[in-house]
Amino acid sequence: MCDKLTKNNITSLLALIIVPPVTLCSCAVMIYLFVTGETTQGLSIFSALIGITGAVSGHYFGSKASDKATKVMLESHRSVLESREREINTLRGIDYQTVNL
């Protein structure tokens, strides 16, 4: 499989394992209900399926955006800390280039 399992790989793998069978079973039940004339129950299953699909895709894209925003925030915080360290060392008379952070 993969040498390194990351959070994104596991999330994608779970989505591929869970979503298609649930979708196929829901569609099969929905088609059966439409064929037997129980359209109200078929439409309720369809609306539930749309809701579940929206929740799964919302979680997936939301977590991607959140991970990216976290990385940007951490990098920004790191650069601010390095800048402050440079200022402190300058005030102390220490050459910043010789100090190893």
Contacts in CASP RR format, 6 or more apart in sequence:
PFRMAT RR
TARGET T0000
AUTHOR 0000-0000-0000
METHOD contacts of the structure
MODEL  1
MCDKLTKNNITSLLALIIVPPVTLCSCAVMIYLFVTGETTQGLSIFSALI
GITGAVSGHYFGSKASDKATKVMLESHRSVLESREREINTLRGIDYQTVN
L
2 9 0 8 1.000
8 64 0 8 1.000
8 67 0 8 1.000
11 60 0 8 1.000
11 63 0 8 1.000
15 56 0 8 1.000
15 60 0 8 1.000
19 53 0 8 1.000
19 56 0 8 1.000
22 52 0 8 1.000
23 49 0 8 1.000
23 53 0 8 1.000
26 45 0 8 1.000
26 48 0 8 1.000
26 49 0 8 1.000
27 49 0 8 1.000
29 42 0 8 1.000
29 45 0 8 1.000
30 42 0 8 1.000
30 45 0 8 1.000
30 46 0 8 1.000
30 49 0 8 1.000
33 39 0 8 1.000
33 41 0 8 1.000
33 42 0 8 1.000
33 45 0 8 1.000
34 42 0 8 1.000
82 101 0 8 1.000
85 96 0 8 1.000
85 99 0 8 1.000
85 101 0 8 1.000
86 96 0 8 1.000
89 95 0 8 1.000
89 96 0 8 1.000
89 99 0 8 1.000
90 96 0 8 1.000
END
